[in-house]
Amino acid sequence: MTNWVYPLGSARDGHWDVSLGTSDSALAVDGWAHTGLKVATLAPGAAVDLPVAAEERIVIPLSGSFTATVEGTAYELAGRGNVFTGPSDVLYSGVGKAVKIASADGGRVAIATAPARNDYPTRLVTAAEIPVELRGAGNCSRQVHNFGTPAALEADRFIVCEVITPAGNWSSYPPHKHDEEKAGETALEEIYYFETRVATGSPAPSDADAIGYQRVYASDGRPIDVNAEVRTGDTVLVPYGWHGPAMAAPGYDLYYLNVMAGPGPVREWLISDDPHHGWVRQTWDGADIDPRLPFGR
């Protein structure tokens, strides 16, 4: 079976900590065609370059601030201390443009990509412009930053957002899928890139192991069975099938960056719930959002 889980270091390519599915990725993934991800850790003053390619990109600071240069124009991305401190400025580059990313003080940056044909304008989306959604309720509460969704960004193919789940909560739940083009559903590949931390105020020892979990399982005859322990820097690919929950273990907050795109004619996130578990959504009616949210308030 194709490998769908990439612990930190297993998708390294040169100066990239993660390089999967992009036009220049050295690591091939069988059957993967519509989405890509790169992550780099830059020392102070360092830079990375993305060549001209038939793909659209979003530059997402994970920690630190960056300057992204597209076709000779420099865009300053006011970043963040880490992914748990709220949204960051992000930059959409459009298609067929070289991108240079530098950081005066150093930091970690992600680049979401998708093969694309139709070019849309380069756009800096500031943190203040990013729609912040509190989704679910109770122990299914999570925070979503919708900077690359159809309602927030003009783009050709991909849908990109990030999710923060407080310690002990379940996210990406109920289990759902988007692997068919049919009424009420779109076929989308999905990438999950994870970061974890000890929850603020926890009496954790210095060697605490901040973990979360990700589940993916078959929705039809195509085999897939993922029940993965995840930590900062780990990546899980979801080519098809039911996926969820993404679980934040007690004591540890969980972050993930989602990159989705597919072959269908409509750029829209339409899903089907696993019929065994979809009823759980009804229990959220009238229930309170976890009071720990929003992060970064």
C-alpha positions in Angstrom: 0.0 0.0 0.0 1.2 3.5 -0.8 2.7 5.3 2.2 0.2 8.0 3.4 2.0 9.0 6.7 5.2 11.0 6.7 6.8 11.6 10.1 9.2 14.5 10.5 12.3 13.9 8.4 10.8 11.3 6.1 9.7 13.8 3.5 12.8 15.9 3.6 14.3 17.2 0.3 17.4 19.3 0.4 16.7 22.4 2.5 13.0 21.5 2.7 11.8 19.8 5.9 8.7 18.6 3.9 8.4 18.4 0.1 5.4 16.4 -1.1 3.3 16.7 -4.3 4.9 19.9 -5.7 6.2 20.4 -9.2 9.8 20.0 -8.0 9.4 17.3 -5.2 12.0 14.6 -5.4 9.8 12.2 -3.4 7.1 10.7 -5.6 3.8 9.5 -4.1 1.8 7.0 -6.3 -1.6 8.3 -7.3 -1.0 11.8 -5.9 -1.8 14.6 -8.4 -3.7 17.6 -7.1 -2.0 19.1 -4.0 1.4 19.8 -2.7 3.2 21.1 0.4 6.6 22.4 1.3 7.8 23.4 4.8 11.2 25.1 5.5 13.0 26.2 8.6 15.0 29.3 7.9 18.0 30.6 9.8 18.2 34.4 10.3 18.9 36.0 6.9 18.3 32.8 5.0 16.0 32.4 2.0 14.3 29.7 -0.2 13.3 29.9 -3.9 10.4 28.4 -5.7 10.9 28.3 -9.5 8.3 29.2 -12.1 5.8 26.4 -12.3 2.2 25.7 -13.4 1.0 25.7 -9.9 -0.6 28.2 -7.5 0.8 28.8 -4.1 0.0 30.2 -0.7 2.9 31.2 1.6 1.9 30.6 5.3 4.3 31.7 8.1 4.2 29.1 10.9 6.6 30.9 13.2 8.4 34.2 12.5 7.9 36.9 9.9 8.9 36.7 6.2 9.4 38.7 3.0 8.0 37.0 -0.1 9.0 38.4 -3.4 6.9 37.7 -6.5 7.8 39.1 -9.9 10.0 41.7 -8.3 7.4 42.9 -5.8 8.2 42.3 -2.1 5.4 41.5 0.3 6.0 41.8 4.1 4.3 39.0 6.0 3.8 39.9 9.6 4.0 36.4 11.1 3.4 35.0 14.6 5.3 33.5 17.5 3.8 30.1 16.7 0.7 28.5 15.1 -1.2 28.7 18.4 -1.1 32.4 18.7 -3.8 33.2 16.1 -3.7 33.8 12.3 -0.8 35.2 10.3 -0.5 37.2 7.2 -0.4 34.9 4.1 0.4 35.5 0.5 -1.3 34.0 -2.6 1.1 34.1 -5.5 -1.1 33.1 -8.5 0.2 30.7 -11.2 3.5 30.5 -13.2 5.4 32.9 -10.9 8.8 32.4 -9.2 8.6 33.1 -5.4 11.5 34.0 -3.1 10.9 33.7 0.7 13.3 35.3 3.2 13.3 35.9 6.9 15.5 38.5 8.7 15.1 36.8 12.1 14.5 33.2 11.0 11.4 31.1 11.3 9.4 28.2 9.8 7.2 28.7 6.7 4.8 26.4 4.8 3.9 26.7 1.1 0.6 25.1 -0.1 0.5 24.3 -3.8 -1.8 22.9 -6.4 -1.3 22.4 -10.2 -3.4 25.1 -11.9 -4.0 26.8 -15.2 -6.0 29.9 -14.6 -4.1 32.8 -13.1 -5.5 35.0 -10.4 -3.9 38.1 -9.0 -1.1 37.9 -6.3 -2.7 38.9 -3.0 -1.5 39.6 0.5 -4.2 38.5 3.0 -3.5 40.1 6.3 -4.2 38.4 9.6 -6.9 40.9 10.3 -8.7 40.0 7.1 -8.7 36.2 7.7 -12.2 34.8 8.7 -11.9 33.0 12.0 -14.5 30.3 12.5 -15.3 28.5 15.8 -16.7 25.1 14.6 -18.5 22.4 16.6 -19.2 22.5 20.3 -18.2 21.0 23.6 -15.3 18.6 23.2 -15.7 18.8 19.4 -14.9 22.6 19.4 -12.1 23.8 17.2 -10.9 27.0 15.6 -10.6 27.4 11.8 -8.6 30.1 9.9 -10.3 30.2 6.5 -7.7 32.2 4.5 -7.7 30.0 1.4 -11.3 29.0 1.1 -13.6 29.9 -1.8 -15.4 32.6 0.2 -12.2 34.3 1.2 -9.8 34.0 -1.7 -10.0 34.0 -5.5 -8.0 31.0 -6.7 -8.1 28.3 -9.4 -8.0 24.9 -7.7 -7.1 24.7 -4.1 -8.9 25.2 -0.8 -6.5 25.9 2.1 -7.2 26.5 5.8 -5.7 25.8 9.2 -7.3 24.3 12.3 -6.4 24.5 16.0 -7.9 22.0 18.4 -7.6 22.5 22.2 -6.2 19.7 24.3 -8.6 16.7 24.7 -10.9 17.8 21.9 -11.8 16.0 18.6 -11.5 17.7 15.3 -12.3 16.6 11.7 -15.3 15.0 13.3 -17.7 13.3 12.5 -15.7 11.3 10.1 -16.4 12.5 6.5 -15.2 12.1 3.0 -14.8 14.0 -0.3 -13.7 11.4 -2.7 -16.5 11.4 -5.4 -17.9 13.9 -7.8 -21.6 13.6 -7.1 -24.5 15.7 -5.8 -23.5 17.2 -2.5 -19.9 16.0 -2.7 -16.7 17.0 -4.5 -13.6 14.9 -5.1 -10.6 16.5 -3.2 -7.2 15.2 -2.1 -6.2 16.5 1.3 -3.0 17.1 3.1 -2.8 17.4 6.9 0.4 19.0 8.2 0.6 18.9 12.1 2.1 20.8 14.9 1.6 20.0 18.6 2.4 21.6 22.0 1.9 21.2 25.7 -1.3 23.1 26.5 -0.8 26.4 28.3 -0.9 26.0 32.1 -0.3 22.2 32.1 2.0 20.9 34.8 4.0 19.0 32.2 7.6 17.9 32.7 10.3 19.2 30.4 10.4 15.9 28.4 6.6 15.8 27.8 5.9 14.2 24.4 3.2 16.4 22.7 1.1 14.1 20.5 -2.1 13.9 18.6 -3.8 11.2 16.5 -5.2 11.0 12.9 -7.6 8.4 11.6 -8.4 7.6 7.9 -10.3 4.5 6.8 -11.9 3.1 3.6 -15.2 4.4 2.3 -15.3 1.9 -0.6 -13.2 -0.9 -2.1 -10.0 1.2 -2.2 -7.9 0.1 0.8 -6.7 2.7 3.3 -6.2 2.3 7.1 -4.4 5.0 9.0 -4.4 5.4 12.7 -1.3 7.5 13.2 0.4 9.2 16.2 1.3 12.7 15.0 3.7 15.4 16.3 5.1 18.7 15.1 6.4 18.3 11.5 4.4 15.2 10.6 2.3 15.0 7.5 -0.6 12.7 6.6 -2.0 12.4 3.0 -5.7 11.6 2.5 -6.3 10.5 -1.1 -9.8 9.2 -0.4 -11.8 7.5 2.3 -13.5 8.6 5.6 -11.1 10.8 7.7 -11.5 11.9 11.2 -11.1 12.3 14.0 -8.0 14.4 14.4 -7.6 14.0 18.1 -5.8 16.4 20.5 -4.6 14.2 23.3 -5.4 15.5 26.8 -2.6 17.9 27.8 -1.6 18.7 24.3 -3.0 21.3 21.8 -3.2 20.2 18.1 -2.7 22.3 15.0 -3.1 21.2 11.4 -2.8 22.9 8.0 -5.2 21.5 5.4 -4.5 21.7 1.6 -7.3 20.4 -0.7 -7.8 20.3 -4.4 -9.2 17.9 -7.0 -10.0 17.2 -10.6 -13.7 18.3 -10.5 -15.2 21.4 -12.2 -16.2 23.2 -9.0 -13.8 24.6 -6.4 -16.0 23.8 -3.3 -15.6 21.8 -0.2 -18.7 19.5 -0.2 -18.6 16.5 2.1 -20.5 13.3 3.1 -20.5 12.2 6.7 -20.0 8.6 7.7 -23.6 7.6 8.2 -22.7 5.7 11.4 -21.5 8.9 13.0 -23.1 11.9 11.3 -25.8 12.1 14.0 -23.2 13.6 16.3 -23.6 17.0 14.7 -27.1 17.2 16.1 -25.7 17.2 19.6 -24.0 20.5 19.0 -27.3 22.4 18.7 -27.5 24.8 21.7 -24.3 23.5 23.2 -21.5 25.9 24.2 -18.2 26.4 22.3 -15.2 25.4 24.4 -14.3 28.4 26.5 -10.6 28.1 25.7 -11.4 29.3 22.2 -10.5 31.4 20.4 -6.7 31.0 20.6 -4.8 34.3 20.2 -7.5 36.5 21.5 
